[in-house]
């Protein structure tokens, strides 16, 4: 597609529910990143894929967070047993191989009640 | 202490003013320096990209990097109300993971 597409744009979850956030990167972009952006803060790195391989997951805050990109294209970020502190905007970005010029999606805003 | 420090603002200036936005950093391995602009409820979009030290100009925007001081700046000339947004500095040591500042909220009033 023309840009990075994320869905849903807005998600409200009750504490303890599981959520799944989807990212559809730019066609041909090998690298895919997930960032978490809390209100009034800059994006914080969560995890990075090159094709289907998850090369860095050092930013995932707990084992409740899981990301996958099984066919090297669409990626899903899953958060199990959501907590209030998980409330944030989750940004997905993609880039060409070896490039650190990231193109971001509009984000998925998660609110945990 | 965070690797990248950025004054969160908000910064409010009249239309036509020169705006100066700054970041400091602690990791001397950073080589790539960027500025992203983020409008409300949108994702960040790349504004300026600089490798190593020096200046880069693009229209009304000038990016400066001083690696000896670990200090980067973005200047906006003849600021417009449409420049009202949050400006995020970002940097990396290798060509993948970007580290962002907290962002500076800028408001340009007519």
Contacts between the chains, C-beta under 8 A, distances in Angstrom:
chain1	res1	chain2	res2	distance
A	4	B	43	7.4
A	31	B	96	6.7
A	33	B	97	7.6
A	33	B	98	7.9
A	35	B	100	7.8
A	40	B	8	6.9
A	40	B	102	7.5
A	40	B	103	7.9
A	41	B	102	5.5
A	41	B	103	7.3
A	42	B	4	7.8
A	42	B	6	7.3
A	42	B	88	5.4
A	42	B	90	8.0
A	42	B	100	3.7
A	42	B	101	5.3
A	42	B	102	4.7
A	42	B	103	5.0
A	43	B	44	6.9
A	43	B	88	7.4
A	43	B	100	4.9
A	44	B	100	7.4
A	45	B	97	5.6
A	45	B	98	7.3
A	45	B	99	7.2
A	48	B	96	6.2
A	48	B	97	6.3
A	56	B	96	7.7
A	56	B	97	6.6
A	91	B	43	5.8
A	91	B	44	7.5
A	93	B	43	7.7
A	98	B	95	5.5
A	99	B	95	6.4
A	100	B	32	5.6
A	100	B	34	8.0
A	100	B	92	5.1
A	100	B	94	7.8
A	100	B	95	4.6
A	100	B	96	5.8
A	100	B	97	7.9
A	100	B	98	6.1
A	101	B	34	7.9
A	101	B	46	6.2
A	101	B	49	6.4
A	102	B	46	7.3
A	102	B	98	6.4
A	103	B	46	7.6
A	104	B	36	8.0
A	104	B	43	3.4
A	104	B	44	5.0
A	104	B	45	7.0
A	105	B	43	5.3
A	106	B	41	7.3
A	106	B	42	5.6
A	106	B	43	4.9
A	107	B	42	7.8
A	107	B	43	5.5
A	109	B	41	7.9
